[in-house]
């Protein structure tokens, strides 16, 4: 039984859903916000897992192809053919294509000196690297935000619930544990929901940030090695 002050008088234990649906309007709003944050977080967690897993596989696949001894012009041509077929270029391969395209464009002009050609290619790769890094880090700040604020949102709901429970005691002739316990229980449920929303977000953020660092580290290492190859190529005159 639920009285007007938000305090439950019960003769039998209340279930979790009963506590949630029997909570005050303010507490239910807090619970709804937390559940919405949790749902969005899980969508991002799954989506980022797919993106980062694909990025790791693409790194291994392209590095194997690149270091197989294939001619750079042929490798670029293969990528162009895939693009014409509608296959999007991303990650390490995109950095390679952007750098190689700019390198060949400046070299064919014949006016720029060798250092200018190299600087142009490296600048193009840095821009491509920044874009690829941004793609990998997309939505991760949201996970960090959810992990940080969800416990406090849950605590807010708990404070509101406990306030309602104790204010309801003023209308009771006798203050017993049986009267106040359900109200406190519903308030503590909000804290639990806040933690349930925060913990997966924090774990996923830390895990995915580590993966992003690993993948972008591979990109950076490749860009440096590819720059060295282009440097040797342009100075050898080949």
C-alpha positions in Angstrom: 0.0 0.0 0.0 1.4 3.4 -1.0 0.4 6.5 1.0 0.4 10.1 -0.2 3.8 10.9 1.4 5.6 8.2 -0.6 6.0 5.8 2.3 5.0 2.2 1.8 3.1 0.2 4.3 3.7 -3.5 3.4 2.7 -6.8 4.7 4.9 -8.7 2.3 8.3 -8.1 0.7 8.2 -5.9 -2.4 9.9 -6.9 -5.6 12.4 -4.7 -7.6 9.8 -3.7 -10.2 7.3 -2.9 -7.5 9.8 -0.6 -5.8 10.5 1.1 -9.1 7.0 1.6 -10.3 5.8 2.5 -6.7 8.5 5.2 -6.3 7.7 8.9 -6.3 7.5 10.7 -9.6 10.9 12.5 -9.1 12.7 9.2 -8.4 11.1 7.6 -11.4 12.4 10.4 -13.6 15.9 9.8 -12.2 15.6 6.1 -12.9 14.4 6.7 -16.5 17.4 9.0 -17.1 19.8 6.3 -15.8 18.2 3.6 -17.8 18.3 5.7 -21.0 22.0 6.5 -20.4 22.7 2.8 -19.8 20.9 1.8 -23.0 22.7 4.4 -25.1 26.0 3.3 -23.5 25.4 -0.4 -24.4 24.6 0.6 -28.0 27.9 2.6 -28.2 29.8 -0.3 -26.5 28.7 -2.8 -29.1 29.2 -0.3 -32.0 32.7 0.6 -30.8 33.6 -3.0 -30.4 32.8 -3.7 -34.0 34.6 -0.7 -35.2 37.8 -1.2 -33.2 37.9 -5.0 -34.0 37.6 -4.2 -37.7 40.3 -1.6 -37.4 42.7 -4.0 -35.7 42.0 -6.6 -38.4 42.5 -4.0 -41.2 45.9 -3.0 -39.7 47.1 -6.6 -39.7 45.8 -7.3 -43.2 47.2 -4.1 -44.8 50.6 -4.4 -43.1 50.9 -8.0 -44.4 50.1 -6.8 -47.9 52.4 -3.7 -47.7 55.4 -5.5 -46.4 55.0 -8.4 -48.9 57.3 -6.5 -51.3 54.5 -5.4 -53.6 55.2 -2.3 -55.8 53.7 0.8 -54.1 52.1 2.0 -57.4 50.4 -1.4 -57.8 49.2 -1.3 -54.2 47.8 2.1 -54.7 46.1 1.0 -58.0 44.5 -2.0 -56.2 43.0 0.3 -53.6 41.7 2.6 -56.4 40.0 -0.3 -58.0 38.4 -1.3 -54.7 37.2 2.3 -54.3 35.6 2.2 -57.7 33.7 -0.9 -56.6 32.3 1.0 -53.6 34.7 -0.3 -50.9 35.6 2.5 -48.5 39.2 3.0 -47.6 40.0 3.6 -43.9 42.7 3.3 -41.3 46.2 2.6 -42.3 45.4 2.0 -46.0 43.8 5.5 -46.1 46.9 7.0 -44.6 49.0 5.2 -47.2 46.8 6.3 -50.1 46.7 9.9 -49.1 50.4 10.1 -48.5 51.3 8.3 -51.7 48.9 10.3 -53.8 50.3 13.6 -52.5 53.9 12.4 -53.0 53.3 11.4 -56.6 51.3 14.6 -57.4 54.1 16.9 -56.1 56.8 14.8 -57.7 55.2 14.9 -61.1 55.0 18.7 -61.0 58.7 18.9 -61.2 58.9 22.3 -59.6 59.0 21.4 -55.9 62.3 20.3 -54.5 62.7 17.0 -52.7 62.2 18.3 -49.2 59.0 20.1 -50.3 57.7 16.9 -51.8 58.4 15.0 -48.5 56.9 17.7 -46.4 53.8 17.7 -48.5 53.4 13.9 -48.3 54.0 13.9 -44.5 51.5 16.8 -44.0 48.8 14.9 -45.9 49.5 11.8 -43.9 49.2 13.8 -40.6 45.8 15.1 -41.7 44.7 11.6 -42.6 46.0 10.3 -39.3 44.0 12.9 -37.4 40.8 12.0 -39.2 41.3 8.3 -38.6 42.0 8.9 -34.9 38.9 10.9 -34.6 36.9 8.1 -36.2 38.2 5.6 -33.6 37.6 7.9 -30.7 34.1 8.8 -31.7 31.5 8.4 -28.8 34.2 7.4 -26.3 33.8 10.7 -24.4 30.1 9.9 -23.9 31.1 6.6 -22.2 33.5 8.5 -19.9 30.7 11.0 -19.1 28.2 8.3 -18.3 30.8 6.6 -16.1 31.5 9.8 -14.2 28.0 11.2 -13.7 25.7 8.1 -13.4 26.7 7.4 -9.7 25.9 11.1 -8.8 22.6 11.0 -10.7 21.8 7.8 -8.8 22.8 9.5 -5.5 20.5 12.4 -6.3 17.6 9.9 -6.7 18.6 8.2 -3.5 18.5 11.5 -1.6 15.1 12.4 -3.0 13.8 9.0 -2.1 15.1 9.1 1.5 13.7 12.6 1.9 10.3 11.5 0.8 10.5 8.5 3.2 11.3 10.5 6.2 8.9 13.3 5.4 6.2 10.6 5.2 7.0 9.6 8.8 5.4 12.8 9.9 2.0 11.5 8.9 2.5 8.2 10.8 1.3 7.7 14.3 4.1 5.2 15.0 7.4 5.2 13.2 8.5 1.6 12.7 11.1 0.0 10.4 8.2 -1.7 8.5 6.9 1.7 7.6 10.1 3.4 6.5 12.1 0.5 5.1 10.3 0.3 1.7 10.8 4.0 1.0 14.5 3.7 1.9 14.8 0.5 -0.2 13.4 2.3 -3.3 15.8 5.1 -2.8 18.8 2.7 -2.6 17.6 1.0 -5.8 18.4 4.2 -7.6 22.0 4.1 -6.4 22.3 0.6 -7.6 20.9 1.5 -11.1 23.4 4.4 -11.2 26.3 2.0 -10.6 24.9 -0.5 -13.1 24.9 2.3 -15.7 28.4 3.6 -14.7 30.4 0.4 -14.3 30.1 -1.0 -17.9 30.7 2.5 -19.3 33.9 2.9 -17.3 35.2 -0.5 -18.2 34.4 -0.1 -21.9 36.0 3.4 -22.0 39.2 2.2 -20.4 39.3 -0.9 -22.6 38.5 1.0 -25.8 40.9 3.8 -25.1 43.7 1.3 -24.8 42.7 -0.2 -28.1 42.6 3.2 -29.8 46.1 3.9 -28.5 47.3 0.6 -29.9 45.7 1.1 -33.3 46.8 4.8 -33.6 50.3 3.8 -32.5 50.4 1.3 -35.4 49.2 4.1 -37.7 51.9 6.5 -36.5 54.6 3.8 -36.8 53.5 3.0 -40.3 53.5 6.7 -41.3 57.1 7.1 -40.1 58.2 3.9 -41.9 56.4 4.9 -45.0 58.0 8.4 -44.9 61.4 6.7 -44.7 60.6 4.6 -47.8 59.4 7.7 -49.7 62.5 9.6 -48.6 64.8 6.9 -49.9 62.8 6.6 -53.1 62.9 10.3 -53.9 66.6 10.6 -53.1 67.5 7.6 -55.1 65.7 9.1 -58.1 63.6 6.0 -58.7 
